[in-house]
Amino acid sequence: MSEISPLPGFAPAAASQAGLELAPAKVSDRFVAFLIDLSPFLGGFIANVFIVEFKLRPAPLSQETFLHMAAFWAGLLAVYQFVGNLLGASVGKRLMGIKVARLDGRPLGFLRSLLRTAGYFLSMPLCNFGFLIAFAHPQSRTLHDLLSGALVVESRAKNPAEAFILFL
């Protein structure tokens, strides 16, 4: 009986192709890093809406102004993600002991970092479907990882106590 080949991007990287052993990051660590990274931008957006709505404007906030503020904060998030991809890890990833790299372990580089950042905004719509792919993928890769040829891996070994605390 013949074996069914996996979908493109879902096949695990061969050890000879990888050149070294990369341990994919846990979905839970990636989720906490995502929350850490998103929090200042979401908080800034909410504070921005509150200040404009209740402190600066006598009239209700228009939809156009709301969308401009959302675009501004989304743009800041995109720049932050791009720089994090280029450097190998955002603040949240560094705190969680994970990093982003190519499948062979090398840094992403400019073009892959840009592609991963663009893919990040494709992953968010439709209830974060692009992120949910990580639950089914053998290496916990998301849509933006698959698009850019990236893999989020453990950057350092964690002892069981640290892993438990980070989980909590």
C-alpha positions as CSV (number, residue, x, y, z in Angstrom):
1,M,0.0,0.0,0.0
2,S,1.5,3.4,-1.0
3,E,1.9,6.1,1.6
4,I,0.0,9.4,1.1
5,S,2.4,12.3,0.8
6,P,1.8,15.3,3.1
7,L,0.6,18.7,2.0
8,P,3.4,21.1,1.0
9,G,4.8,22.7,4.1
10,F,3.5,20.0,6.4
11,A,6.3,17.5,5.8
12,P,8.9,17.6,8.6
13,A,12.3,18.9,7.5
14,A,14.8,16.1,7.0
15,A,17.7,16.0,9.4
16,S,20.2,16.2,6.5
17,Q,18.3,19.3,5.1
18,A,18.2,21.0,8.5
19,G,21.9,20.4,9.1
20,L,21.2,20.6,12.9
21,E,18.4,19.5,15.2
22,L,15.9,22.3,15.7
23,A,13.2,21.8,18.4
24,P,9.9,23.4,17.3
25,A,8.5,25.8,19.9
26,K,5.4,24.7,21.8
27,V,2.1,26.3,20.7
28,S,1.5,27.5,24.3
29,D,4.9,29.3,24.3
30,R,4.1,30.9,21.0
31,F,0.6,32.0,22.2
32,V,2.0,33.7,25.3
33,A,4.7,35.4,23.2
34,F,1.9,36.6,20.9
35,L,0.0,38.0,23.8
36,I,3.1,39.8,25.2
37,D,3.9,41.3,21.8
38,L,0.3,42.3,21.0
39,S,-0.5,43.8,24.4
40,P,1.2,47.2,24.1
41,F,-0.3,47.8,20.6
42,L,-3.8,46.8,21.7
43,G,-3.5,48.9,24.8
44,G,-2.2,51.8,22.9
45,F,-5.0,51.6,20.4
46,I,-7.6,51.4,23.2
47,A,-6.0,54.4,25.1
48,N,-5.9,56.3,21.8
49,V,-9.6,55.7,21.2
50,F,-10.4,56.7,24.8
51,I,-8.4,59.9,24.7
52,V,-9.8,61.0,21.3
53,E,-13.4,60.0,22.2
54,F,-13.7,61.3,25.7
55,K,-11.0,63.9,26.2
56,L,-10.3,65.7,22.9
57,R,-13.6,65.6,20.8
58,P,-16.9,67.1,21.7
59,A,-18.6,65.0,19.0
60,P,-18.7,61.2,18.8
61,L,-15.7,59.5,17.2
62,S,-16.2,59.1,13.4
63,Q,-15.7,55.7,11.7
64,E,-13.0,57.3,9.5
65,T,-11.1,58.5,12.5
66,F,-11.4,55.1,14.2
67,L,-10.1,53.4,11.0
68,H,-7.2,55.8,10.8
69,M,-6.2,55.0,14.4
70,A,-6.6,51.3,13.8
71,A,-4.4,51.5,10.7
72,F,-1.8,53.5,12.6
73,W,-1.5,50.9,15.4
74,A,-1.6,48.0,12.9
75,G,1.3,49.7,11.0
76,L,3.3,50.0,14.2
77,L,2.6,46.3,14.9
78,A,3.8,45.4,11.4
79,V,7.0,47.4,11.8
80,Y,7.6,45.7,15.2
81,Q,6.9,42.3,13.8
82,F,9.2,42.9,10.8
83,V,12.1,44.1,13.1
84,G,11.5,41.1,15.4
85,N,11.6,38.7,12.4
86,L,14.7,40.3,11.1
87,L,16.5,40.1,14.5
88,G,15.3,36.5,15.1
89,A,12.9,37.2,18.0
90,S,10.5,39.8,19.2
91,V,10.4,40.8,22.9
92,G,7.7,38.2,23.6
93,K,9.6,35.5,21.9
94,R,12.8,36.3,23.8
95,L,11.0,36.3,27.1
96,M,9.5,32.9,26.2
97,G,12.9,31.5,25.1
98,I,11.9,31.0,21.4
99,K,13.1,32.4,18.2
100,V,12.2,32.5,14.5
101,A,14.6,31.0,11.9
102,R,14.6,29.4,8.5
103,L,14.1,25.7,8.2
104,D,17.8,25.2,8.2
105,G,18.4,27.3,11.3
106,R,19.7,30.4,9.6
107,P,18.2,33.8,10.2
108,L,15.2,34.8,8.0
109,G,16.8,37.7,6.2
110,F,15.0,40.8,4.8
111,L,12.7,39.3,2.2
112,R,11.5,36.3,4.4
113,S,11.0,38.7,7.3
114,L,8.9,40.9,5.1
115,L,6.9,38.0,3.8
116,R,6.4,36.6,7.3
117,T,5.1,40.0,8.5
118,A,2.7,40.3,5.6
119,G,1.5,36.7,6.3
120,Y,1.0,37.6,10.0
121,F,-1.8,39.9,8.9
122,L,-3.3,37.1,6.8
123,S,-3.2,34.8,9.8
124,M,-5.3,37.1,12.0
125,P,-8.6,37.4,10.1
126,L,-11.3,34.7,10.4
127,C,-10.8,34.1,14.1
128,N,-7.0,33.7,13.8
129,F,-7.3,30.7,11.5
130,G,-3.7,31.1,10.3
131,F,-2.5,30.7,13.9
132,L,-4.8,27.7,14.5
133,I,-3.0,25.8,11.7
134,A,-0.2,25.3,14.3
135,F,-2.3,22.8,16.2
136,A,-2.4,20.5,13.2
137,H,1.1,21.0,11.9
138,P,3.8,18.6,13.1
139,Q,6.2,21.4,13.7
140,S,3.6,23.9,15.1
141,R,4.0,26.1,12.0
142,T,1.4,28.8,11.3
143,L,0.2,30.2,8.0
144,H,2.8,33.0,8.1
145,D,5.5,30.5,8.9
146,L,4.5,28.4,5.9
147,L,4.4,31.4,3.6
148,S,7.9,32.6,4.6
149,G,9.7,29.2,5.1
150,A,10.1,30.0,8.8
151,L,10.1,27.8,11.8
152,V,9.8,29.0,15.4
153,V,12.1,27.0,17.6
154,E,13.3,26.8,21.2
155,S,16.3,29.2,21.6
156,R,17.4,27.7,24.9
157,A,16.6,24.7,27.0
158,K,14.1,25.2,29.8
159,N,14.1,23.3,33.0
160,P,10.7,21.8,34.0
161,A,10.1,24.4,36.8
162,E,10.6,27.3,34.3
163,A,8.4,25.6,31.7
164,F,5.6,25.2,34.4
165,I,5.9,28.8,35.5
166,L,5.8,30.0,31.9
167,F,2.7,27.8,31.3
168,L,0.9,29.3,34.3
